[in-house]
Every structure is written in structure tokens, then in C-alpha cells.
Amino acid sequence: MFNNFTFYNPVKIIFGKNTIAQLPKNIPANARIMLTYGGGSILKNGVYEQVKEALKGYDIVDFGGIEANPYYETLMKGVELAREAKVDFLLAVGGGSVLDGTKFMAAAIPSTEGDEWNNIVCGKAKYKTATPIGAVLTLPATGSEMNYYAVISNKGSGEKFGMGNPLLFPKFSILDPETTFSLPKRQVANGIADAFTHVMEQYMTYALNAEIQDRFAESILKSLIEIAPKTLNEPTDYESRANLMWAATVALNGWIGVGVPQDWATHQIGHELTALHGIDHGRTLAVVLPHLMRYKSDSKKEKMIQYAKRVWDLNGTDEELVEAAIQKTIDFYESIGIPTKASHYDIGMETVNEVKKRFTDRKSSFGENADIDGEAAAAILLSSIA
């Protein structure tokens, strides 16, 4: 049965060429801005200069060095800098990791509780205010530009957790596909894998006759499949990059997830692989999803058949279509240069046992039926090693 839902998304999207120039129209003139970014690619590709030019006259402090999997320890340095500078607006310029880290800082800057890891990331305290955020997106992947979620890593504890709060919706996000032209091929492939898996987490569950959500999800998947080879091989093709950028945004802005069950076990297991081995987030998803599909093929059978028919245009018996759904997913990840075996990363029994222990100790259970626990996570990883 189609579930009841409430949908709210206040993010203003400013999409297209030369849109960075619109920053002053969207940030208060008297704002004290912290400009947040990652490893410095925006300093080389001209995006930093465009942002600074657009914000001439503003009081700005820079905070760079946010990692691809943003570390709590690094972000707390930004929090302290922002507090000292009395920053009252955060502008994230980069990909989803920069935006995620900036969302954490937005919640932490006004906090007076201390222990921001446990209170904000782990959700042990409720917060009622956050510093406003804007974004200039340079890497399509996470959808963080149009949602209120973030994923933060803790170097000290070796953990990686998701967090979220409606206070952390960006006020606006600027999406100029030309800012992605200089991205390394590996990062683009990771972004495609992330967006694809975001859709699958909301779609590959069980049928509820939610035709709008299903058809929308299928259109995003088909678009990513078609876009992938061209945008990887022709990085300055504007149309393919524009379609990729928008696909990644709508994959996780809430539209396709309303009123339907969601899984998210692939992401939770993947987070542990990143925390334990430092593997790129998008690549951990490819290591998990096809094997999770096989492990849960009985409960996901109806949706897997639908996926094989509607997304891949296949025919055959039910058994053939279920197997084809898994194989086509593997083939897609591999076609963009992303391995689908944990053994590729030298992941062995020690990791399997640690992931199982973490799930069990936390009493974690994910999946649309809340039945992917420590035992199931271990079984899925074992099949990925074999």
C-alpha cells in the first residue's frame, strides 16, 4: 500500500552556465562568510576566483582542507575558526563531502553543549539552531546540495555516521556543469556510482504500486546508464555533464523516496568499509549492492524483475530476470571502472568480523524490512570476497 507522506524541500536551485555570479543576490550583504572547500582543486580550475570575484566587498574567511570523507577532527578546526571570526554564513564550494562537512559545522558553530561528535553526529542532543549554508557544487554525486543529510567520519574512533536535520537544508545551491569539466575521471565515476546507488536504495525494495516514484527512479537510472560513457570520455560535453549533475541531485532530494520503503543497508555497510580501509565511498557501494541484491533476492524479487524489464529492457523467466538484474548492476559498475568485489581491496575475514561486531554491538538493523543485521552484513561481505 502506498504510504502516507509529508514532503518539504526549501532549497533554491540555481542551475546553468555562469551562475556563480548570482551569489550576491542570495547572501545577505552584511554577512560574515566562511568559504569552505576541499583539497584545493577550486584554486586551480578557476572556481575560487569566480566565487571571490562575485563576493567582492564581503567579509570572508577561508577554511580549506576538508577531506573526501570529512573528518570530525578537521571540521572542529573550522568550527573554532568560525566562532573566533563571528561567521554568520557558510558557503560550501566543492562536492558532497565539502557540503557534508559544512552542514556539520553549521550545526556545531552555535552549539554550547560541547562533545559535538556525540551530540550532533550521533544525535544524542537536539539542537534548535544552525548557521545558514549556501553551496556552489563542483562534483555531482551525493545530492547533498538539495537535502539536509551529511556523513561524517571520526579518525580517532574509526567510525563513520550519517546525520541530518531540516535546519541543515542549504538556503541555495548553485549548479554550473562547467565547474565539473576538470574533474579526474575517477571522481566522476565515483559520483555516478553514488547517484546510481542512491536511487537503488529507494527503489530496489518491494512493490507498493507507487508508479510516479518508480517511474521517476527508473528514468534516473536509465539516464545515468546512458550518460555514463559519454561524460567519462568527453568531460567537456556540457549536455552530458548537465544531465549528470541534475540526475545526482534528484537522486537524493526526496522526490523518489516519498511514500515508499527504503533500504540503505548498502550505504551502512559501505560506510564501515570506508572507515576501516579508506576506500572511496562510491566504490564501497559497488562492493556491496550486487551482493546484497543476491542475498535478498527472495524479498526483492518483484522489484528486481521490474528493474530488469523497465530499466534494462530485458525479457525472460522470473529466475532469468532476477539473475540478469544482478549481473547488469555488476556490469554497469564495472563499465565505469569500479570493481564489485571486496577482494579487489584485500578485504578479508578480519574486516567481515569487525563489521559484524559493529552492527551487533550497536543493535543495527537496516533494509526495508529492518532485517539486515550483523549476521546478514557479514554474509553479504563474504559473498563479495568469494
Summary of the structure (lengths in Angstrom):
residues: 386
radius of gyration: 20.4
end to end distance: 37.6
largest distance: 65.6
contacts: 1353
relative contact order: 0.11
helix: 53%
strand: 11%
